[in-house]
């Protein structure tokens, strides 16, 4: 047998305004992760276009995509993706290190963001010394360190208890009220209620797009 082509998304078209807060929902296998990867410039569409501002991301090479991710996008993952050997502040600094920012500037920015997400007293702790909710706060601070245009979150409360999850969602609410654009994949309708707009996928198609 030859290679089998699988279409993860088909005919999905929508716009996102600056300052939007969007939840992407749908059953397993509907294309949520594929869509988030496209929006996060981790993948390119095989057909169609993806415009980020005036730029067509679908035509960019790998180096250009990497530059966009580093400068314009912030990522928050379900599993935190922290480096266990580094402190809270050092984990937050990682994206700035890869951009070659001055060390003093990076440290000041990381400490500012650690305080902003409520980790003033935990700056020198390692991830294994933190609760799940605290680790996710570190991940959010790391996502903010480059002052991105958009924050993309993949099931950000999926590994958290209800209290920690509520704290993270309150932090997202605050960020959105401050003007940040948030795009969040979730299977939880109570989590999606925090967003201003819900996009639902089914079998790779856009089933609904509703503002709350």
WOSUL-V163951 format. One record per pair of residues at least 24 apart in sequence whose C-alpha atoms are under 6 Angstrom apart, sorted by the first residue. I is the first residue (numbers start at 1). GAP is how many residues later the second one is. D is the distance in Angstrom with one decimal. If there is no record, write none. Layout:
I&GAP&D / I&GAP&D
//
This chain:
8&196&5.4 / 9&195&4.1 / 10&194&5.6 / 10&195&5.6 / 12&194&5.5 / 18&163&5.8 / 19&160&5.0 / 19&161&5.3 / 19&162&4.3 / 20&161&5.0 / 21&160&5.8 / 21&161&4.7 / 21&162&6.0 / 21&174&5.0 / 21&175&5.3 / 22&161&4.8 / 22&173&5.4 / 22&175&4.8 / 22&176&5.7 / 23&160&5.9 / 23&161&4.7 / 23&162&5.7 / 23&169&5.5 / 23&172&5.9 / 23&175&4.8 / 24&161&4.7 / 24&174&6.0 / 24&175&4.9 / 24&176&5.8 / 25&161&5.7 / 25&162&5.7 / 25&175&4.7 / 26&174&5.3 / 26&175&5.0 / 26&176&6.0 / 30&171&5.8 / 30&172&4.9 / 30&173&4.6 / 30&174&5.1 / 31&173&5.2 / 41&24&6.0 / 72&76&4.4 / 72&77&5.1 / 73&75&4.8 / 73&77&5.1 / 73&78&5.9 / 74&69&4.2 / 74&74&5.8 / 74&77&4.6 / 75&68&5.3 / 75&76&5.8 / 75&77&5.0 / 75&78&5.9 / 76&63&5.9 / 76&64&6.0 / 76&77&4.5 / 77&76&5.9 / 77&77&5.2 / 77&79&5.9 / 78&76&5.8 / 78&77&5.2 / 78&78&4.8 / 78&80&6.0 / 80&56&5.7 / 80&59&5.7 / 84&43&5.5 / 86&40&6.0 / 87&37&5.1 / 87&38&5.2 / 87&39&4.5 / 88&35&5.0 / 88&36&5.8 / 88&37&5.8 / 89&34&5.4 / 92&50&4.2 / 113&28&5.5 / 133&31&5.0 / 150&31&4.8 / 150&32&5.8 / 151&31&4.9 / 152&31&4.9 / 152&32&5.8 / 153&31&4.6 / 154&30&5.9 / 154&31&4.9 / 155&30&5.4 / 155&31&4.9
//
